[in-house]
């Protein structure tokens, strides 16, 4: 039987996920903002279909959606920007997708959330209460609260990724550190300890999460590392140096035990992951 998937972003994590699903012989539909945004890596791929919709702007997203899909991987989000735009991109689009999924009879909904919904803490497990401390984290928290109503009809997985980075990821906390180091700018951050997560490590767990019965939440995160160590690794790999580094006292690191045991999550060492981000 044909397995059909909707992946809401074809960039970064989404591109890697799409290529893996296609390699498995599954059909994938994705959406681009514009026709000119279709990358060479996805052109001419068998079993790949796509539409066009600007998810951070348009209130009617159905024009870019397929007629049906068994599985939805909601990867798309907006990490920063004007508050109304972030609310539209992160919360309202999720509500529209959930409603669309209900109407077309989708079976499974995999949502890429963030470890930032926990706010702060170390070795955070999935049972830890939410305490979002940024507007971005609040929009993801809102989506997860809404899942309580749709989980009656959909198998929903919330995948809380801590500080994702990798080739093609052009937003987020680690991306900001990388850009600051590459530009020789100063780094000023509230965090002292984080759990950076290499996006190549999360593709297989995302697919395994999809196929598990019943709704659930999982933390996907790398090992806890000091922000200073992360910056030094970026400096070593890029050959660039931050002008000044000022770190705070907030720690946000996750416990990935459940993802390791249930989803087979495995972690790439930071130096190797950063090299792959820049060198491939």
C-alpha positions in Angstrom: 0.0 0.0 0.0 1.3 3.5 -0.9 2.4 5.6 2.1 1.7 9.3 1.7 3.4 12.0 3.7 3.1 15.8 4.0 6.3 17.5 5.1 5.6 21.2 5.8 9.2 22.5 5.2 11.6 21.3 2.5 14.6 23.0 4.0 17.2 21.9 6.6 15.6 19.1 8.6 12.7 18.9 6.1 15.0 18.3 3.1 16.8 15.5 4.9 13.5 13.9 6.0 12.1 14.1 2.5 15.1 12.5 0.9 15.0 9.6 3.5 11.3 9.0 3.0 11.7 9.0 -0.8 14.6 6.5 -0.4 12.2 4.2 1.4 9.8 4.4 -1.6 7.2 6.5 0.2 5.3 9.4 -1.5 6.0 12.9 -0.2 4.2 16.2 -0.7 5.9 19.4 0.5 5.3 23.1 0.1 7.6 25.9 -1.0 7.1 29.7 -0.6 7.8 30.2 -4.3 8.7 28.1 -7.4 12.2 29.6 -7.4 12.8 28.1 -4.0 12.8 24.5 -5.2 16.4 23.2 -4.7 18.3 21.1 -7.2 18.5 18.3 -4.8 14.7 17.8 -5.0 14.1 18.5 -8.7 12.9 15.5 -10.7 12.5 13.2 -7.7 10.1 10.3 -8.3 7.2 10.2 -5.8 7.8 13.8 -4.8 5.0 16.4 -5.3 4.8 19.9 -4.1 2.7 23.0 -3.8 3.3 26.7 -3.1 2.1 28.6 -0.1 3.7 31.2 2.3 3.0 29.6 5.6 3.9 32.7 7.6 1.6 35.0 5.7 -1.5 33.3 4.2 -4.6 32.4 6.1 -5.7 29.8 3.5 -3.0 27.2 3.3 -5.1 24.5 1.7 -4.2 25.6 -1.8 -0.7 24.2 -1.2 -1.8 21.0 0.4 -2.3 17.6 -1.3 -5.8 16.0 -1.6 -4.9 13.6 1.2 -2.0 12.4 3.4 -1.6 9.5 5.8 1.1 11.2 7.8 1.9 14.8 8.5 5.4 15.9 9.5 4.9 19.5 10.7 8.5 20.7 10.5 8.0 24.4 9.6 8.4 27.2 12.1 9.7 30.7 12.5 12.2 31.3 15.3 12.3 35.1 15.3 10.6 38.1 13.8 7.6 40.3 14.4 5.3 38.7 17.0 2.1 38.6 14.8 4.1 36.8 12.1 5.5 34.3 14.6 2.0 33.7 15.9 0.7 33.1 12.4 3.6 30.8 11.4 3.9 28.7 14.6 0.4 28.6 16.2 -2.2 29.4 13.6 -0.7 27.3 10.8 -0.6 24.3 13.2 -4.3 24.8 14.0 -5.1 25.0 10.3 -3.0 21.8 9.6 -4.7 19.9 12.4 -8.1 20.9 11.1 -7.1 20.0 7.5 -5.7 16.6 8.8 -9.1 15.9 10.4 -11.0 16.6 7.2 -8.8 14.5 4.9 -8.6 11.6 7.3 -4.9 11.7 8.1 -3.7 9.1 10.6 -0.6 10.5 12.2 0.8 14.0 13.0 4.4 14.4 13.9 5.2 17.9 15.3 8.6 19.4 15.6 8.5 21.3 18.9 11.4 22.7 20.9 13.1 22.0 24.2 12.6 25.7 24.9 9.1 25.0 26.0 10.6 23.8 29.3 12.2 27.2 29.9 15.2 26.2 31.9 16.7 23.3 33.8 19.2 20.4 33.4 18.6 16.8 32.4 15.0 17.7 31.6 12.7 14.7 31.1 9.5 14.6 29.1 7.4 14.8 32.3 8.8 18.2 33.2 6.2 21.0 33.3 6.2 23.6 30.6 7.7 27.0 31.4 8.3 28.9 28.1 10.5 32.0 28.5 10.4 33.4 25.0 7.6 34.3 22.6 8.9 31.6 20.2 8.7 28.9 22.9 5.3 30.2 23.9 3.9 29.6 20.3 5.2 26.1 20.4 3.7 25.6 23.9 0.4 26.8 22.5 0.4 24.2 19.7 1.1 21.4 22.2 -1.8 22.5 24.4 -4.1 22.5 21.3 -3.0 18.9 20.7 -5.1 17.8 23.7 -8.2 18.3 21.6 -7.0 16.8 18.4 -5.3 13.7 19.9 -8.8 12.2 20.2 -8.8 11.7 16.5 -5.2 11.9 15.5 -2.0 10.0 16.6 0.1 13.0 17.6 3.8 13.0 18.4 5.5 16.1 19.9 9.2 15.9 19.2 11.0 18.5 21.4 14.3 19.2 19.8 16.9 21.1 21.8 18.9 23.7 19.9 19.0 22.0 16.4 21.8 22.9 14.0 23.3 21.5 10.8 23.6 22.2 7.1 20.5 24.1 5.8 19.4 25.2 9.2 19.3 29.0 8.9 17.6 30.0 12.2 17.8 29.2 15.8 20.1 29.6 18.8 23.2 27.6 17.5 22.8 29.2 14.0 23.0 32.6 15.8 26.2 31.6 17.6 27.7 30.4 14.3 26.9 33.6 12.5 28.3 35.7 15.3 31.6 33.7 15.3 31.9 33.8 11.5 31.4 37.5 11.5 33.8 38.1 14.3 31.1 39.7 16.4 30.6 39.5 20.1 28.5 36.8 21.7 26.2 37.7 24.5 23.8 35.0 25.7 21.7 34.1 28.8 22.7 30.5 28.6 25.7 28.8 30.1 24.8 25.2 29.3 22.8 23.8 26.4 22.1 20.5 24.5 23.0 21.1 20.8 21.3 18.6 18.5 22.7 17.7 15.1 19.8 17.5 12.6 21.2 14.4 10.8 20.7 12.5 14.1 17.0 13.2 14.3 15.7 11.9 10.9 15.5 8.2 11.8 13.9 9.0 15.2 11.3 11.2 13.5 10.2 8.3 11.3 10.2 5.8 14.1 8.1 8.2 16.2 5.6 8.4 13.4 5.1 4.6 13.4 4.6 4.2 17.1 1.0 3.6 18.2 -0.7 6.2 20.5 0.2 9.9 21.0 3.4 10.7 22.9 6.2 13.3 23.4 9.9 12.8 23.1 13.0 14.9 23.8 15.6 14.8 21.1 18.8 16.4 22.3 22.6 16.1 22.4 24.7 15.9 25.5 24.9 19.0 27.8 27.7 21.3 26.8 28.9 24.6 28.1 28.2 27.5 25.7 31.9 28.4 25.8 32.8 24.9 24.6 30.3 25.1 21.8 31.7 28.5 20.7 35.3 27.2 20.9 34.4 24.3 18.7 32.8 26.6 16.1 35.9 28.8 16.2 38.2 25.8 15.7 36.2 24.5 12.7 35.7 27.9 11.0 39.0 29.4 11.8 37.1 32.5 13.0 37.0 34.1 16.4 34.3 35.9 18.3 35.3 39.3 19.4 34.0 38.8 23.0 32.0 36.1 24.7 29.7 36.8 27.6 27.6 33.9 28.9 24.8 34.0 31.5 23.7 31.5 34.2 20.7 29.7 32.6 21.0 26.0 31.8 18.7 24.3 29.4 19.7 20.7 28.7 17.5 17.6 28.1 17.4 14.0 29.0 17.3 11.8 25.8 17.0 8.4 27.5 13.5 7.8 26.2 14.5 8.8 22.7 17.5 6.4 22.8 15.4 3.5 24.1 12.3 3.9 22.0 13.4 5.7 18.9 17.0 4.5 18.6 18.4 8.1 18.8 22.2 8.2 18.5 24.4 11.3 18.9 27.1 12.6 16.6 30.0 14.2 18.6 30.0 18.0 18.4 33.2 18.5 16.5 32.2 16.0 13.8 28.7 17.6 13.6 30.1 21.1 13.2 32.5 20.0 10.6 29.7 18.3 8.7 27.7 21.5 8.9 30.4 23.5 7.1 32.3 20.9 5.1 29.7 18.2 4.4 
